[in-house]
Amino acid sequence: MTTDTPARLLQLLSLLQTPREWPGGELAGRLGVSRRTVRRDIDRLRELGYPVQATKGADGGYRLVAGKAMPPLVLDDEEAVAIAVGLRAGAGHAVAGVDEASVRALAKLEQVLPARLRHRVSTLQAATTPLTIGDGPSIAPETLTVMASTVAGHERLRFVYRDKDGSESRRLTEPHRLVSTGRRWYLVAYDLDRADWRTFRVDRVSEPFATGARFAPRELPTGNAAEYLRQSIQRRQETYEFAVRFAASAEQVSARLPAWLGTPEDDGEGGCVLRGASGDSVEWLAVRLALTDCEFTVHEPAELVSCVRELGARLSRAGTGGAQEGASG
Protein backbone atom coordinates (compact mmCIF):
# COMPACT_ATOMS: atom_id res chain seq x y z
CA MET A 1 0.00 0.00 0.00
CA THR A 2 1.30 3.45 -0.95
CA THR A 3 0.57 5.79 1.98
CA ASP A 4 2.63 8.78 0.77
CA THR A 5 0.22 10.94 -1.24
CA PRO A 6 2.77 12.53 -3.68
CA ALA A 7 4.31 9.12 -4.39
CA ARG A 8 0.85 7.60 -4.91
CA LEU A 9 -0.12 10.41 -7.31
CA LEU A 10 3.01 9.78 -9.37
CA GLN A 11 2.27 6.05 -9.46
CA LEU A 12 -1.33 6.76 -10.50
CA LEU A 13 -0.16 9.16 -13.20
CA SER A 14 2.31 6.60 -14.51
CA LEU A 15 -0.51 4.04 -14.83
CA LEU A 16 -2.86 6.49 -16.55
CA GLN A 17 -0.22 7.42 -19.14
CA THR A 18 -0.47 3.90 -20.50
CA PRO A 19 -2.90 4.16 -23.48
CA ARG A 20 -5.83 2.19 -22.04
CA GLU A 21 -8.84 2.66 -19.78
CA TRP A 22 -8.33 1.68 -16.15
CA PRO A 23 -11.32 0.43 -14.11
CA GLY A 24 -11.54 2.16 -10.73
CA GLY A 25 -11.34 -1.14 -8.90
CA GLU A 26 -8.14 -2.14 -10.70
CA LEU A 27 -6.49 1.20 -9.92
CA ALA A 28 -7.50 0.84 -6.27
CA GLY A 29 -5.97 -2.64 -6.18
CA ARG A 30 -2.73 -1.49 -7.85
CA LEU A 31 -2.35 1.41 -5.42
CA GLY A 32 -3.58 -0.46 -2.34
CA VAL A 33 -6.22 2.14 -1.49
CA SER A 34 -10.00 2.47 -1.60
CA ARG A 35 -11.97 3.54 -4.67
CA ARG A 36 -12.90 6.73 -2.83
CA THR A 37 -9.18 7.55 -2.47
CA VAL A 38 -8.69 6.89 -6.18
CA ARG A 39 -11.49 9.36 -6.98
CA ARG A 40 -9.89 11.99 -4.73
CA ASP A 41 -6.50 11.43 -6.37
CA ILE A 42 -8.07 11.75 -9.82
CA ASP A 43 -9.54 15.09 -8.75
CA ARG A 44 -6.10 16.23 -7.59
CA LEU A 45 -4.57 15.34 -10.98
CA ARG A 46 -7.29 17.33 -12.74
CA GLU A 47 -6.52 20.32 -10.54
CA LEU A 48 -2.88 20.03 -11.66
CA GLY A 49 -3.96 20.20 -15.31
CA TYR A 50 -4.02 16.52 -16.26
CA PRO A 51 -7.08 15.82 -18.48
CA VAL A 52 -8.39 12.62 -16.89
CA GLN A 53 -11.63 11.36 -18.43
CA ALA A 54 -14.04 9.20 -16.43
CA THR A 55 -16.61 6.74 -17.81
CA LYS A 56 -19.73 5.66 -16.00
CA GLY A 57 -20.70 2.08 -15.30
CA ALA A 58 -20.65 -0.66 -12.71
CA ASP A 59 -16.90 -0.23 -12.42
CA GLY A 60 -16.26 3.22 -13.86
CA GLY A 61 -13.02 3.62 -15.72
CA TYR A 62 -10.43 6.38 -16.15
CA ARG A 63 -8.11 7.33 -18.97
CA LEU A 64 -5.78 10.23 -19.75
CA VAL A 65 -6.86 12.10 -22.88
CA ALA A 66 -5.31 14.80 -25.03
CA GLY A 67 -5.57 18.27 -23.51
CA LYS A 68 -4.78 21.82 -24.56
CA ALA A 69 -1.22 21.60 -23.23
CA MET A 70 1.15 18.74 -22.57
CA PRO A 71 1.47 18.01 -18.85
CA PRO A 72 4.70 16.51 -17.46
CA LEU A 73 5.27 12.87 -18.35
CA VAL A 74 6.15 10.17 -15.87
CA LEU A 75 8.41 7.48 -17.34
CA ASP A 76 9.59 4.26 -15.81
CA ASP A 77 13.25 3.23 -16.05
CA GLU A 78 12.86 1.15 -19.21
CA GLU A 79 10.90 3.89 -21.03
CA ALA A 80 13.39 6.60 -20.10
CA VAL A 81 16.36 4.52 -21.28
CA ALA A 82 14.62 3.61 -24.56
CA ILE A 83 13.81 7.25 -25.36
CA ALA A 84 17.29 8.48 -24.46
CA VAL A 85 18.99 5.81 -26.59
CA GLY A 86 16.74 6.61 -29.56
CA LEU A 87 17.32 10.35 -29.31
CA ARG A 88 21.07 9.92 -28.90
CA ALA A 89 21.29 7.64 -31.94
CA GLY A 90 19.37 10.08 -34.11
CA ALA A 91 21.19 13.17 -32.90
CA GLY A 92 24.61 11.58 -33.27
CA HIS A 93 24.14 10.84 -36.97
CA ALA A 94 22.31 13.98 -38.13
CA VAL A 95 19.30 12.07 -39.42
CA ALA A 96 16.93 14.22 -41.48
CA GLY A 97 13.98 15.19 -39.34
CA VAL A 98 15.87 14.95 -36.04
CA ASP A 99 16.15 18.67 -35.49
CA GLU A 100 16.90 21.04 -32.63
CA ALA A 101 13.68 20.18 -30.81
CA SER A 102 14.86 16.56 -30.52
CA VAL A 103 18.22 17.69 -29.19
CA ARG A 104 16.53 19.94 -26.63
CA ALA A 105 14.39 16.99 -25.53
CA LEU A 106 17.51 14.84 -25.15
CA ALA A 107 19.23 17.57 -23.13
CA LYS A 108 16.27 17.83 -20.76
CA LEU A 109 15.95 14.07 -20.37
CA GLU A 110 19.65 13.45 -19.69
CA GLN A 111 19.71 16.29 -17.17
CA VAL A 112 17.22 14.49 -14.92
CA LEU A 113 18.26 10.88 -15.54
CA PRO A 114 19.68 9.19 -12.44
CA ALA A 115 23.34 8.18 -12.73
CA ARG A 116 22.44 4.49 -12.95
CA LEU A 117 20.20 5.16 -16.00
CA ARG A 118 22.76 7.42 -17.69
CA HIS A 119 25.23 4.57 -17.36
CA ARG A 120 22.74 2.15 -18.97
CA VAL A 121 22.17 4.56 -21.87
CA SER A 122 25.91 4.96 -22.46
CA THR A 123 26.49 1.20 -22.24
CA LEU A 124 23.72 0.45 -24.74
CA GLN A 125 24.97 3.04 -27.20
CA ALA A 126 28.57 1.83 -26.92
CA ALA A 127 27.43 -1.70 -27.70
CA THR A 128 25.41 -0.64 -30.75
CA THR A 129 26.76 -0.09 -34.26
CA PRO A 130 24.28 1.87 -36.42
CA LEU A 131 24.02 1.37 -40.17
CA THR A 132 24.30 4.85 -41.69
CA ILE A 133 23.50 5.77 -45.27
CA GLY A 134 25.64 8.43 -46.91
CA ASP A 135 28.79 10.20 -45.77
CA GLY A 136 27.38 12.55 -43.13
CA PRO A 137 29.80 13.06 -40.22
CA SER A 138 29.12 11.47 -36.85
CA ILE A 139 28.69 13.69 -33.78
CA ALA A 140 28.90 12.89 -30.08
CA PRO A 141 25.39 13.36 -28.67
CA GLU A 142 26.95 14.94 -25.57
CA THR A 143 28.25 17.78 -27.75
CA LEU A 144 24.77 18.53 -29.05
CA THR A 145 23.12 18.35 -25.64
CA VAL A 146 25.64 20.75 -24.09
CA MET A 147 25.09 23.16 -26.99
CA ALA A 148 21.31 22.85 -26.78
CA SER A 149 21.32 23.59 -23.06
CA THR A 150 23.44 26.74 -23.54
CA VAL A 151 21.18 27.93 -26.36
CA ALA A 152 18.09 27.46 -24.20
CA GLY A 153 19.67 29.01 -21.10
CA HIS A 154 21.45 31.93 -22.87
CA GLU A 155 24.73 30.67 -21.42
CA ARG A 156 28.17 31.35 -22.89
CA LEU A 157 29.80 28.31 -24.50
CA ARG A 158 33.51 27.58 -24.81
CA PHE A 159 34.92 24.92 -27.16
CA VAL A 160 37.82 23.89 -29.37
CA TYR A 161 37.15 24.31 -33.08
CA ARG A 162 39.00 22.59 -35.93
CA ASP A 163 39.05 24.60 -39.16
CA LYS A 164 38.86 23.14 -42.65
CA ASP A 165 42.66 23.06 -42.87
CA GLY A 166 42.92 21.14 -39.58
CA SER A 167 44.14 24.01 -37.39
CA GLU A 168 42.52 24.31 -33.96
CA SER A 169 41.50 27.35 -31.93
CA ARG A 170 39.61 27.97 -28.70
CA ARG A 171 36.34 29.87 -29.07
CA LEU A 172 34.18 31.69 -26.53
CA THR A 173 30.70 32.22 -27.93
CA GLU A 174 27.16 33.29 -27.22
CA PRO A 175 25.22 30.42 -28.86
CA HIS A 176 22.10 31.45 -30.74
CA ARG A 177 20.68 28.37 -32.47
CA LEU A 178 21.49 24.85 -33.70
CA VAL A 179 20.60 24.19 -37.35
CA SER A 180 20.40 20.76 -39.00
CA THR A 181 20.83 20.46 -42.76
CA GLY A 182 19.97 16.76 -42.76
CA ARG A 183 23.59 15.61 -43.08
CA ARG A 184 25.31 18.11 -40.80
CA TRP A 185 24.67 20.13 -37.66
CA TYR A 186 25.76 23.76 -37.41
CA LEU A 187 25.92 26.15 -34.46
CA VAL A 188 25.07 29.78 -35.19
CA ALA A 189 26.74 31.87 -32.49
CA TYR A 190 28.29 35.24 -31.70
CA ASP A 191 32.08 34.82 -31.41
CA LEU A 192 33.20 37.08 -28.55
CA ASP A 193 36.90 37.04 -29.46
CA ARG A 194 36.17 38.07 -33.05
CA ALA A 195 33.25 40.35 -32.14
CA ASP A 196 31.15 38.96 -34.97
CA TRP A 197 28.62 36.27 -35.84
CA ARG A 198 29.96 32.89 -36.96
CA THR A 199 28.68 29.46 -38.00
CA PHE A 200 30.46 26.34 -36.72
CA ARG A 201 30.19 22.79 -38.02
CA VAL A 202 29.37 20.76 -34.93
CA ASP A 203 31.38 17.73 -36.11
CA ARG A 204 34.47 19.96 -35.88
CA VAL A 205 33.75 20.97 -32.28
CA SER A 206 35.42 19.29 -29.30
CA GLU A 207 35.56 19.91 -25.54
CA PRO A 208 32.30 21.92 -25.35
CA PHE A 209 31.97 23.60 -21.97
CA ALA A 210 29.05 25.56 -20.57
CA THR A 211 30.69 28.43 -18.66
CA GLY A 212 27.68 29.32 -16.50
CA ALA A 213 27.96 32.98 -17.57
CA ARG A 214 24.59 34.31 -18.80
CA PHE A 215 24.14 36.80 -21.63
CA ALA A 216 21.42 38.92 -23.17
CA PRO A 217 20.56 37.48 -26.62
CA ARG A 218 21.73 39.52 -29.59
CA GLU A 219 19.74 40.05 -32.76
CA LEU A 220 20.92 38.14 -35.84
CA PRO A 221 21.90 40.19 -38.94
CA THR A 222 19.23 38.21 -40.80
CA GLY A 223 15.77 37.17 -39.69
CA ASN A 224 16.48 33.56 -38.71
CA ALA A 225 19.33 31.14 -38.15
CA ALA A 226 18.59 28.97 -41.20
CA GLU A 227 18.84 31.96 -43.56
CA TYR A 228 22.00 33.20 -41.85
CA LEU A 229 23.58 29.76 -42.26
CA ARG A 230 22.68 29.65 -45.95
CA GLN A 231 24.24 33.06 -46.57
CA SER A 232 27.29 32.22 -44.46
CA ILE A 233 28.05 29.04 -46.39
CA GLN A 234 27.58 30.89 -49.65
CA ARG A 235 30.01 33.65 -48.59
CA ARG A 236 32.68 31.07 -47.82
CA GLN A 237 32.32 29.83 -51.41
CA GLU A 238 31.93 26.24 -50.26
CA THR A 239 28.82 26.08 -52.39
CA TYR A 240 27.41 25.95 -55.87
CA GLU A 241 24.31 27.84 -56.90
CA PHE A 242 21.31 25.95 -58.23
CA ALA A 243 17.95 26.70 -59.80
CA VAL A 244 15.09 24.19 -59.88
CA ARG A 245 11.49 24.48 -61.07
CA PHE A 246 8.84 22.34 -59.37
CA ALA A 247 5.42 21.45 -60.76
CA ALA A 248 3.87 22.30 -57.38
CA SER A 249 3.12 25.38 -55.33
CA ALA A 250 5.75 27.14 -53.25
CA GLU A 251 3.82 26.18 -50.11
CA GLN A 252 3.94 22.47 -50.99
CA VAL A 253 7.63 22.52 -51.82
CA SER A 254 8.57 24.54 -48.71
CA ALA A 255 6.95 21.89 -46.52
CA ARG A 256 9.14 19.18 -48.07
CA LEU A 257 12.56 20.87 -48.14
CA PRO A 258 14.80 22.23 -45.35
CA ALA A 259 14.53 26.01 -45.00
CA TRP A 260 18.28 26.55 -45.36
CA LEU A 261 18.13 25.54 -49.05
CA GLY A 262 16.17 28.71 -49.83
CA THR A 263 12.62 29.94 -50.30
CA PRO A 264 10.72 28.79 -53.41
CA GLU A 265 8.67 31.42 -55.27
CA ASP A 266 5.49 30.77 -57.25
CA ASP A 267 6.02 31.35 -60.96
CA GLY A 268 2.39 32.17 -61.80
CA GLU A 269 2.04 29.05 -63.94
CA GLY A 270 1.05 26.56 -61.25
CA GLY A 271 4.61 25.82 -60.23
CA CYS A 272 7.45 27.45 -58.33
CA VAL A 273 11.16 28.11 -58.69
CA LEU A 274 13.77 27.49 -56.02
CA ARG A 275 17.10 29.30 -56.25
CA GLY A 276 19.76 28.79 -53.65
CA ALA A 277 23.21 27.54 -52.79
CA SER A 278 24.37 24.27 -51.29
CA GLY A 279 27.61 23.11 -49.72
CA ASP A 280 26.64 19.47 -50.02
CA SER A 281 27.48 17.15 -52.88
CA VAL A 282 25.34 17.30 -56.02
CA GLU A 283 24.51 13.63 -55.44
CA TRP A 284 23.00 14.42 -52.03
CA LEU A 285 21.04 17.39 -53.41
CA ALA A 286 19.71 15.30 -56.31
CA VAL A 287 18.33 12.71 -53.90
CA ARG A 288 16.93 15.42 -51.60
CA LEU A 289 15.08 17.04 -54.51
CA ALA A 290 13.66 13.69 -55.57
CA LEU A 291 12.23 13.20 -52.08
CA THR A 292 9.89 16.18 -52.56
CA ASP A 293 7.59 13.70 -54.34
CA CYS A 294 6.66 16.09 -57.17
CA GLU A 295 7.85 16.73 -60.73
CA PHE A 296 10.83 19.06 -61.03
CA THR A 297 13.31 20.34 -63.62
CA VAL A 298 16.88 21.33 -62.79
CA HIS A 299 18.09 24.40 -64.71
CA GLU A 300 21.54 24.79 -63.15
CA PRO A 301 24.28 23.91 -62.48
CA ALA A 302 25.22 21.52 -65.26
CA GLU A 303 26.72 19.06 -62.73
CA LEU A 304 23.38 18.78 -60.94
CA VAL A 305 21.50 18.36 -64.24
CA SER A 306 23.83 15.50 -65.17
CA CYS A 307 23.57 13.91 -61.74
CA VAL A 308 19.75 13.97 -61.80
CA ARG A 309 19.75 12.33 -65.25
CA GLU A 310 22.10 9.59 -64.10
CA LEU A 311 20.08 9.02 -60.94
CA GLY A 312 16.85 8.80 -62.93
CA ALA A 313 18.36 6.34 -65.39
CA ARG A 314 19.75 4.22 -62.56
CA LEU A 315 16.40 4.09 -60.76
CA SER A 316 14.64 3.29 -64.05
CA ARG A 317 16.99 0.39 -64.70
CA ALA A 318 16.51 -0.86 -61.14
CA GLY A 319 12.73 -0.81 -61.56
CA THR A 320 12.88 -2.62 -64.90
CA GLY A 321 15.18 -5.28 -63.46
CA GLY A 322 12.80 -5.89 -60.58
CA ALA A 323 9.86 -6.27 -62.96
CA GLN A 324 11.78 -8.76 -65.11
CA GLU A 325 12.75 -10.83 -62.08
CA GLY A 326 9.13 -10.89 -60.92
CA ALA A 327 7.95 -12.01 -64.37
CA SER A 328 10.52 -14.78 -64.62
CA GLY A 329 9.62 -16.04 -61.15
N, C-alpha and C positions, 0 to 999 in steps of 0.2 A: 504493500500500500504506500502511495506517495502522499506524505502528509504536508510537505513543503509546497505552499501554493504556487510560487513562481516556477519551481521545478515541474509541478504538475501541469501548469499552463503550457510550458515548453513541450512537454511530452504529448499533451493533447494536440498542440499545433502541429507537431511532427506527424502525428497520425492523420490529421485532417488534410495535410498537404499531399498525401497519397491520393491519386485520382480515383476515388470510389466514395460511395455513401456508407457512413458508419451508423449502424443502429445504436440508439442510446444505451441499450443494455450491454452491447459489446464494448462500447467506450468505458462504461462504468466498470466492467470486469477487467479491462486492460489497466485502468488507472487504480483499481482497488478502492473505489468510492461509490457513493450512492448515485442514482440517476438525478436526484435533485442537485447534487454537487456538480454533476456534469452540466446541467442546465445553467447553473450559476457561472461556471467557468466559460461556457459558450457566450454568455452575456458579457463577461469581462473581455473576451477576445473581440467581440463586436465593438465594444467601447474603445478598444485600441485600434480600430480601423480594419479588422479582418472581416471580410464579407462571408460569414458563415450562414448557409441556407439550411432551414429545417423543413422536414416533410412530416406530415401528419400520418397517424396510423397507430396500430396496436403497439408497435415498437418504433416510434418516430426516429427518423434518421437525420444525420447531419453531413454536410459536405461543404468544402471551401470552393467558392465560385469566383469568377473573374470580377474584379472591382474597378473603380476609377483610377486607382493607383496601386502600385505593387508594394505590398507590405513585406517586411523582412522575412526571408526564408529560414527555415530550420532544417539543416542537413545532418544526416547521420555520418559516421566516419567513412563508410564505403562510398556514399554519394559525394562527399566533399573530395575524397581522393580521386574519384573518377572524373569529376569536373575539372579539377586542377590539372590532372594529367592530359586531358583533352585540350584544354586551353594552352598549356605549355607546348604541346606538340604542334598545334596550329600556329602559335605565335613564333616559335623557333624556326619555322620554315616558310614564313611569309606567304601563307596560302591565301589566294584571292578570296575575299569575303571576310577574312579574319582581320578586322580593322582595329582602330584605336579603342573602340568600345570594349572589344574582347580583351585587349591588354589591360584596360582599366579594371575590368571584372577580375582578371587574374591577379592584379596587384592587390585589390581589396581582399580577395579570398586568401591569398598567401599571407597577408598581414595578420589575419586572425586564426590561421591554422595552428593548432598545437604543434610543438616540436616533433612529437612522435609521428604526426600525420605528414609534416613537411619531409621528414626522413623517408616515409613510405613513398611519397610522390617522387622524390629524387631517385630512390632506388628503382622504382618502376621505369622511370624515364631512361636511366642509365642502362637498364637491361633491354631496352627496346630500340630496334633499328628501323626507322621509317623508310618506306620506299618513296622517294621524291621524283617528280617528273620535271625535267628542265634543269637549268643551271643556276637557279636562284641561290644566293649565298645563305648559309645557315647562321642563325643568331641565337645566342644564349638567352633563354626566356628571362633570366634574372636581369639582363641588361634592359630589356623592354619594360619590365615591371618597375625597376628603379626610375627609369625615365618617365613612365606614366604617372608615378606617384609625385614626382617633382613638377610635372605639368599641372596636375590637378591641385597641388598645394602651393603653387607659385613659389617654389623653392629653388634656389640656385643649385646648379648641377656642375660638378667637375668631372672630367674624364680625359683619357689619353686618346688622341685621334691619329690614325695612320692615313696620310695623304695617298694620292694615286701613285706617286713615285716611291712609296714605302717609308718616307720620313715620318717621324712621330713628333707630336707636340702636345703639351698639356693645355686644355681649354677650360675656362670658367665661363659658364653661360647662364642665361635666363631662358629656360626652355619654354617654348610657346605651344607647339603641337607636334604630335607624331603623325606621319602620313605614310600610308602603305600604297605602293604602286602595283601590288599583286605579286611581284617578284622580289622587291626590296622594300625595306623600311627606311624612312628618312626622319631626322629630327630637325625641325625648324626652330631656331633659337637665336637670341641676341648674344653675340660674342663680346664679353665685357673687355677683354684685352685688346680687341680690334675695333671696339666701339661701332659695331655694325652688325646687321643681320647676316646669318649664315645658314646653310643647310648642310647636314652631316649624314653620311650613309651610316646607318646603325651597325652594319656588319664590320665597319672599320673602327668602331668604338670599343675601348677596353677600360677596365677599372672605373666604371661609373660610380660616383659617390655623391649622395645627397648631402649638401653642406649644412642644412638646417637654417640657412639664412633666407628669409622671406624677401620678396620683391613685389613692387607694384607692376602689373602687366603693362607692357608697352603696346602701342598700336602698330600692326604690320604696315609696311609700305603699300601693300596691295590688300584687297578685301579679305582674302582667306588664305590659309596655309597651302592648300592644293595649288592655287594659282601662283603663289609665290615660288613654290617648288618648281613648277613648270617653267617659269621665267628664269629661275636661277640655273637650272640645268641647261637651258637654251643659251644663256650668257656664257657658260663655260665651254660652249661649242662641243659638248659631248653628245650632240644630238644631230638628227637629220629632220628636216621639215617634211610634212606629208599633207596631202589633200585627198579626201575620200568623200564620195557622194553616196548617200544611203537612200534607198527607196522606202523611206519611213519618215515620220515626223521627228523634229528635233527633240521633242519630249520623250518619244519612245527610245531614241538612240541614247539620250542622256541617262536614262534609267538603266542602260545595259553596258555602259562604259565608265571607267574611273574618271572622276572630274579632272584629274591632273592632265589628261590627254588633251583637254580643250573643251570648248563649248560649241556644239553643232548649231548651225543657223538654218532655218527653213529657207528653201530656195523659191518658194511660190509656185512650185510645180508638183506638190505632193511629196517632195523629198526634202533632204537637208544636206548640208555640206559641212564637214568637219575639217578644220585646218589646225595643225598643231605641230609640236616637236616632240620627239621621243629619244631617250638615251638608251633604250633597249634594242635588242637585235631586231632586224626586219622579220626574222622568222617568228619571234614572239609576238610582234605586232600583227602579223598576218593571221596568226591563230586567234589573237584577241578580237580582231575585227570579225572573224568568222563566227565567233561565239555570240555576236549580237543577234543572230537568228533572223536576219533580214538581208535582202539583196543589197549589194554595194559595189561600187566601181572605184578603183584606186586610180587617181590621176597623177600623183607623184609621191615619192621619187621613183625613178626607173627601177631601182633595186627592189622596192616593195612591190611594184607591178609584176616583176619577174617572179618574185617569191610567191605571190598569190597564185599566179598561173601554175607554177610547179606544184604548189600545195593542192590546188584543185585537181590537177591531173593525177596526182598521187592518190588522192581520196577516191577519184573516179575509178582508177584501176583497182583499188582495194575493194570497192563495192562490186565491181564486175567480177572479180575473182571469187568473192564470197557467193555471188549468185550462181556462178558456174559450178562451184563445189557443191552447193545445195542441189542443183539439178542433177549432178552426176551421182549424188548419194541417193 
